Amino acid sequence: MNVLYQNRDIFARDISEIEIYKYFELELKPRSWDIKSYTRQYKLPEFEAEEAHKQILEMKEQGLVTENEDCAYNSPVFMVGKKITRSYGLRFKEN
């Protein structure tokens, strides 16, 4: 626990606390350029879909994600309920 406390400045409690490190940009490369990687989005209840949309917009405002018209590559999302705060956190499925 002491290690976590000493490094508490690197953990974000919500999206607004996430910052961009200006000296590094992650370059994601698909396994193969000729193989598309579209995965169908999970069906979300309306209140979860609204919360997911809100969190994605917050990430876009923070500059963490950008909008893209090409949907050949995507990552479905699902919501995970947090027991303590009774809120929902956005999770991305990794292939």
TIVO-2410 file (N, C-alpha, C; in nm, 3 decimals):
# residues 95
REC num residu      c1      c2      c3 atome chaine
REC   1      M   0.082  -0.120   0.000     N      A
REC   1      M   0.000   0.000   0.000    CA      A
REC   1      M   0.086   0.125   0.000     C      A
REC   2      N   0.199   0.120   0.068     N      A
REC   2      N   0.286   0.236   0.075    CA      A
REC   2      N   0.339   0.274  -0.063     C      A
REC   3      V   0.370   0.173  -0.146     N      A
REC   3      V   0.418   0.199  -0.281    CA      A
REC   3      V   0.311   0.270  -0.364     C      A
REC   4      L   0.187   0.225  -0.352     N      A
REC   4      L   0.077   0.290  -0.423    CA      A
REC   4      L   0.061   0.435  -0.379     C      A
REC   5      Y   0.069   0.457  -0.249     N      A
REC   5      Y   0.053   0.593  -0.197    CA      A
REC   5      Y   0.166   0.684  -0.245     C      A
REC   6      Q   0.287   0.633  -0.245     N      A
REC   6      Q   0.402   0.712  -0.288    CA      A
REC   6      Q   0.393   0.749  -0.436     C      A
REC   7      N   0.324   0.667  -0.514     N      A
REC   7      N   0.311   0.693  -0.658    CA      A
REC   7      N   0.169   0.732  -0.697     C      A
REC   8      R   0.094   0.788  -0.606     N      A
REC   8      R  -0.047   0.821  -0.631    CA      A
REC   8      R  -0.066   0.921  -0.744     C      A
REC   9      D   0.036   1.000  -0.777     N      A
REC   9      D   0.023   1.099  -0.883    CA      A
REC   9      D   0.017   1.037  -1.023     C      A
REC  10      I   0.046   0.909  -1.037     N      A
REC  10      I   0.040   0.846  -1.170    CA      A
REC  10      I  -0.091   0.772  -1.193     C      A
REC  11      F  -0.179   0.768  -1.094     N      A
REC  11      F  -0.308   0.701  -1.107    CA      A
REC  11      F  -0.419   0.803  -1.124     C      A
REC  12      A  -0.507   0.779  -1.219     N      A
REC  12      A  -0.621   0.868  -1.241    CA      A
REC  12      A  -0.745   0.807  -1.178     C      A
REC  13      R  -0.820   0.886  -1.106     N      A
REC  13      R  -0.944   0.838  -1.046    CA      A
REC  13      R  -1.062   0.855  -1.140     C      A
REC  14      D  -1.051   0.945  -1.236     N      A
REC  14      D  -1.152   0.957  -1.340    CA      A
REC  14      D  -1.087   1.013  -1.467     C      A
REC  15      I  -1.164   1.021  -1.573     N      A
REC  15      I  -1.112   1.060  -1.704    CA      A
REC  15      I  -1.050   1.200  -1.702     C      A
REC  16      S  -1.106   1.290  -1.624     N      A
REC  16      S  -1.055   1.428  -1.622    CA      A
REC  16      S  -0.912   1.437  -1.567     C      A
REC  17      E  -0.867   1.337  -1.492     N      A
REC  17      E  -0.732   1.338  -1.436    CA      A
REC  17      E  -0.627   1.278  -1.530     C      A
REC  18      I  -0.671   1.221  -1.642     N      A
REC  18      I  -0.576   1.160  -1.737    CA      A
REC  18      I  -0.514   1.271  -1.821     C      A
REC  19      E  -0.382   1.268  -1.830     N      A
REC  19      E  -0.310   1.367  -1.909    CA      A
REC  19      E  -0.236   1.299  -2.022     C      A
REC  20      I  -0.200   1.377  -2.121     N      A
REC  20      I  -0.124   1.326  -2.235    CA      A
REC  20      I   0.023   1.358  -2.215     C      A
REC  21      Y   0.106   1.257  -2.234     N      A
REC  21      Y   0.251   1.278  -2.229    CA      A
REC  21      Y   0.293   1.324  -2.367     C      A
REC  22      K   0.333   1.449  -2.379     N      A
REC  22      K   0.354   1.509  -2.511    CA      A
REC  22      K   0.475   1.454  -2.587     C      A
REC  23      Y   0.563   1.380  -2.519     N      A
REC  23      Y   0.682   1.330  -2.586    CA      A
REC  23      Y   0.666   1.187  -2.638     C      A
REC  24      F   0.546   1.133  -2.631     N      A
REC  24      F   0.525   0.995  -2.676    CA      A
REC  24      F   0.386   0.979  -2.734     C      A
REC  25      E   0.378   0.915  -2.848     N      A
REC  25      E   0.249   0.880  -2.908    CA      A
REC  25      E   0.253   0.733  -2.943     C      A
REC  26      L   0.158   0.658  -2.894     N      A
REC  26      L   0.152   0.515  -2.919    CA      A
REC  26      L   0.106   0.491  -3.062     C      A
REC  27      E   0.180   0.413  -3.135     N      A
REC  27      E   0.143   0.379  -3.271    CA      A
REC  27      E   0.091   0.236  -3.271     C      A
REC  28      L  -0.037   0.221  -3.295     N      A
REC  28      L  -0.098   0.088  -3.298    CA      A
REC  28      L  -0.092   0.035  -3.441     C      A
REC  29      K  -0.036  -0.084  -3.454     N      A
REC  29      K  -0.024  -0.145  -3.585    CA      A
REC  29      K  -0.109  -0.273  -3.589     C      A
REC  30      P  -0.195  -0.285  -3.691     N      A
REC  30      P  -0.273  -0.409  -3.703    CA      A
REC  30      P  -0.182  -0.527  -3.737     C      A
REC  31      R  -0.231  -0.646  -3.707     N      A
REC  31      R  -0.152  -0.766  -3.737    CA      A
REC  31      R  -0.119  -0.776  -3.885     C      A
REC  32      S  -0.215  -0.738  -3.968     N      A
REC  32      S  -0.194  -0.741  -4.112    CA      A
REC  32      S  -0.279  -0.631  -4.175     C      A
REC  33      W  -0.224  -0.557  -4.269     N      A
REC  33      W  -0.297  -0.447  -4.331    CA      A
REC  33      W  -0.409  -0.495  -4.422     C      A
REC  34      D  -0.401  -0.617  -4.473     N      A
REC  34      D  -0.503  -0.665  -4.566    CA      A
REC  34      D  -0.618  -0.738  -4.497     C      A
REC  35      I  -0.608  -0.760  -4.367     N      A
REC  35      I  -0.714  -0.827  -4.293    CA      A
REC  35      I  -0.786  -0.726  -4.205     C      A
REC  36      K  -0.915  -0.710  -4.228     N      A
REC  36      K  -0.993  -0.617  -4.147    CA      A
REC  36      K  -1.021  -0.679  -4.011     C      A
REC  37      S  -1.042  -0.594  -3.913     N      A
REC  37      S  -1.061  -0.642  -3.777    CA      A
REC  37      S  -1.185  -0.580  -3.715     C      A
REC  38      Y  -1.297  -0.590  -3.784     N      A
REC  38      Y  -1.422  -0.534  -3.731    CA      A
REC  38      Y  -1.487  -0.635  -3.637     C      A
REC  39      T  -1.526  -0.590  -3.520     N      A
REC  39      T  -1.597  -0.673  -3.423    CA      A
REC  39      T  -1.727  -0.602  -3.388     C      A
REC  40      R  -1.835  -0.672  -3.396     N      A
REC  40      R  -1.966  -0.612  -3.370    CA      A
REC  40      R  -1.975  -0.563  -3.225     C      A
REC  41      Q  -2.036  -0.446  -3.207     N      A
REC  41      Q  -2.054  -0.387  -3.075    CA      A
REC  41      Q  -2.156  -0.467  -2.995     C      A
REC  42      Y  -2.127  -0.485  -2.866     N      A
REC  42      Y  -2.222  -0.552  -2.778    CA      A
REC  42      Y  -2.346  -0.465  -2.761     C      A
REC  43      K  -2.461  -0.529  -2.748     N      A
REC  43      K  -2.583  -0.454  -2.723    CA      A
REC  43      K  -2.579  -0.406  -2.578     C      A
REC  44      L  -2.593  -0.275  -2.559     N      A
REC  44      L  -2.592  -0.216  -2.426    CA      A
REC  44      L  -2.730  -0.165  -2.391     C      A
REC  45      P  -2.771  -0.178  -2.264     N      A
REC  45      P  -2.895  -0.113  -2.222    CA      A
REC  45      P  -2.884   0.038  -2.245     C      A
REC  46      E  -2.994   0.104  -2.263     N      A
REC  46      E  -2.994   0.247  -2.299    CA      A
REC  46      E  -2.913   0.332  -2.201     C      A
REC  47      F  -2.929   0.309  -2.069     N      A
REC  47      F  -2.857   0.392  -1.972    CA      A
REC  47      F  -2.706   0.368  -1.980     C      A
REC  48      E  -2.664   0.245  -2.013     N      A
REC  48      E  -2.521   0.217  -2.028    CA      A
REC  48      E  -2.467   0.278  -2.157     C      A
REC  49      A  -2.547   0.273  -2.264     N      A
REC  49      A  -2.505   0.333  -2.391    CA      A
REC  49      A  -2.488   0.484  -2.375     C      A
REC  50      E  -2.578   0.547  -2.300     N      A
REC  50      E  -2.566   0.692  -2.276    CA      A
REC  50      E  -2.441   0.723  -2.195     C      A
REC  51      E  -2.412   0.642  -2.093     N      A
REC  51      E  -2.293   0.663  -2.010    CA      A
REC  51      E  -2.166   0.639  -2.092     C      A
REC  52      A  -2.166   0.536  -2.177     N      A
REC  52      A  -2.050   0.509  -2.263    CA      A
REC  52      A  -2.026   0.627  -2.357     C      A
REC  53      H  -2.133   0.679  -2.416     N      A
REC  53      H  -2.122   0.793  -2.507    CA      A
REC  53      H  -2.064   0.914  -2.433     C      A
REC  54      K  -2.113   0.938  -2.312     N      A
REC  54      K  -2.064   1.051  -2.231    CA      A
REC  54      K  -1.915   1.036  -2.203     C      A
REC  55      Q  -1.872   0.915  -2.165     N      A
REC  55      Q  -1.731   0.894  -2.133    CA      A
REC  55      Q  -1.643   0.903  -2.257     C      A
REC  56      I  -1.692   0.857  -2.371     N      A
REC  56      I  -1.615   0.869  -2.496    CA      A
REC  56      I  -1.600   1.016  -2.534     C      A
REC  57      L  -1.706   1.095  -2.517     N      A
REC  57      L  -1.697   1.239  -2.545    CA      A
REC  57      L  -1.596   1.306  -2.452     C      A
REC  58      E  -1.593   1.266  -2.325     N      A
REC  58      E  -1.495   1.321  -2.230    CA      A
REC  58      E  -1.353   1.287  -2.275     C      A
REC  59      M  -1.333   1.164  -2.320     N      A
REC  59      M  -1.200   1.124  -2.368    CA      A
REC  59      M  -1.161   1.203  -2.493     C      A
REC  60      K  -1.259   1.231  -2.578     N      A
REC  60      K  -1.233   1.309  -2.699    CA      A
REC  60      K  -1.196   1.453  -2.661     C      A
REC  61      E  -1.267   1.511  -2.565     N      A
REC  61      E  -1.236   1.647  -2.519    CA      A
REC  61      E  -1.097   1.655  -2.457     C      A
REC  62      Q  -1.056   1.549  -2.387     N      A
REC  62      Q  -0.923   1.544  -2.325    CA      A
REC  62      Q  -0.813   1.522  -2.429     C      A
REC  63      G  -0.852   1.484  -2.552     N      A
REC  63      G  -0.754   1.455  -2.656    CA      A
REC  63      G  -0.699   1.313  -2.648     C      A
REC  64      L  -0.768   1.226  -2.572     N      A
REC  64      L  -0.721   1.088  -2.555    CA      A
REC  64      L  -0.761   1.000  -2.672     C      A
REC  65      V  -0.870   1.032  -2.739     N      A
REC  65      V  -0.916   0.959  -2.856    CA      A
REC  65      V  -0.954   1.059  -2.965     C      A
REC  66      T  -0.953   1.013  -3.088     N      A
REC  66      T  -0.995   1.097  -3.199    CA      A
REC  66      T  -1.103   1.024  -3.278     C      A
REC  67      E  -1.182   1.101  -3.348     N      A
REC  67      E  -1.289   1.044  -3.429    CA      A
REC  67      E  -1.230   0.995  -3.561     C      A
REC  68      N  -1.283   0.883  -3.608     N      A
REC  68      N  -1.234   0.824  -3.731    CA      A
REC  68      N  -1.353   0.774  -3.811     C      A
REC  69      E  -1.354   0.801  -3.940     N      A
REC  69      E  -1.464   0.758  -4.026    CA      A
REC  69      E  -1.449   0.612  -4.072     C      A
REC  70      D  -1.327   0.558  -4.066     N      A
REC  70      D  -1.302   0.421  -4.110    CA      A
REC  70      D  -1.332   0.325  -3.996     C      A
REC  71      C  -1.437   0.246  -4.010     N      A
REC  71      C  -1.474   0.153  -3.902    CA      A
REC  71      C  -1.431   0.009  -3.934     C      A
REC  72      A  -1.331  -0.006  -4.021     N      A
REC  72      A  -1.280  -0.140  -4.052    CA      A
REC  72      A  -1.209  -0.200  -3.931     C      A
REC  73      Y  -1.158  -0.115  -3.844     N      A
REC  73      Y  -1.092  -0.159  -3.721    CA      A
REC  73      Y  -1.164  -0.093  -3.605     C      A
REC  74      N  -1.201  -0.170  -3.506     N      A
REC  74      N  -1.271  -0.114  -3.392    CA      A
REC  74      N  -1.247  -0.199  -3.269     C      A
REC  75      S  -1.297  -0.152  -3.159     N      A
REC  75      S  -1.289  -0.225  -3.033    CA      A
REC  75      S  -1.422  -0.209  -2.963     C      A
REC  76      P  -1.499  -0.316  -2.950     N      A
REC  76      P  -1.628  -0.305  -2.881    CA      A
REC  76      P  -1.608  -0.263  -2.736     C      A
REC  77      V  -1.707  -0.195  -2.682     N      A
REC  77      V  -1.700  -0.152  -2.543    CA      A
REC  77      V  -1.809  -0.219  -2.462     C      A
REC  78      F  -1.786  -0.227  -2.332     N      A
REC  78      F  -1.890  -0.271  -2.240    CA      A
REC  78      F  -1.868  -0.196  -2.110     C      A
REC  79      M  -1.971  -0.188  -2.030     N      A
REC  79      M  -1.966  -0.112  -1.905    CA      A
REC  79      M  -1.947  -0.209  -1.788     C      A
REC  80      V  -1.866  -0.167  -1.692     N      A
REC  80      V  -1.843  -0.246  -1.572    CA      A
REC  80      V  -1.887  -0.162  -1.453     C      A
REC  81      G  -1.981  -0.216  -1.376     N      A
REC  81      G  -2.030  -0.144  -1.259    CA      A
REC  81      G  -1.928  -0.144  -1.146     C      A
REC  82      K  -1.918  -0.031  -1.079     N      A
REC  82      K  -1.828  -0.019  -0.964    CA      A
REC  82      K  -1.913  -0.029  -0.837     C      A
REC  83      K  -1.880  -0.125  -0.752     N      A
REC  83      K  -1.962  -0.152  -0.634    CA      A
REC  83      K  -1.965  -0.036  -0.536     C      A
REC  84      I  -1.851   0.025  -0.512     N      A
REC  84      I  -1.842   0.129  -0.408    CA      A
REC  84      I  -1.918   0.256  -0.448     C      A
REC  85      T  -1.893   0.306  -0.569     N      A
REC  85      T  -1.954   0.432  -0.610    CA      A
REC  85      T  -2.086   0.414  -0.685     C      A
REC  86      R  -2.117   0.290  -0.717     N      A
REC  86      R  -2.238   0.260  -0.797    CA      A
REC  86      R  -2.240   0.335  -0.929     C      A
REC  87      S  -2.122   0.354  -0.986     N      A
REC  87      S  -2.110   0.417  -1.116    CA      A
REC  87      S  -2.062   0.311  -1.216     C      A
REC  88      Y  -2.047   0.352  -1.339     N      A
REC  88      Y  -2.004   0.259  -1.444    CA      A
REC  88      Y  -1.876   0.308  -1.507     C      A
REC  89      G  -1.787   0.216  -1.536     N      A
REC  89      G  -1.663   0.249  -1.605    CA      A
REC  89      G  -1.660   0.183  -1.741     C      A
REC  90      L  -1.607   0.252  -1.836     N      A
REC  90      L  -1.600   0.204  -1.974    CA      A
REC  90      L  -1.482   0.109  -1.988     C      A
REC  91      R  -1.503  -0.005  -2.053     N      A
REC  91      R  -1.396  -0.101  -2.078    CA      A
REC  91      R  -1.397  -0.134  -2.227     C      A
REC  92      F  -1.279  -0.154  -2.283     N      A
REC  92      F  -1.265  -0.189  -2.422    CA      A
REC  92      F  -1.225  -0.334  -2.434     C      A
REC  93      K  -1.286  -0.406  -2.527     N      A
REC  93      K  -1.251  -0.546  -2.550    CA      A
REC  93      K  -1.125  -0.550  -2.635     C      A
REC  94      E  -1.030  -0.631  -2.596     N      A
REC  94      E  -0.907  -0.647  -2.674    CA      A
REC  94      E  -0.913  -0.779  -2.748     C      A
REC  95      N  -0.876  -0.775  -2.874     N      A
REC  95      N  -0.875  -0.898  -2.955    CA      A
REC  95      N  -0.746  -0.971  -2.935     C      A
***
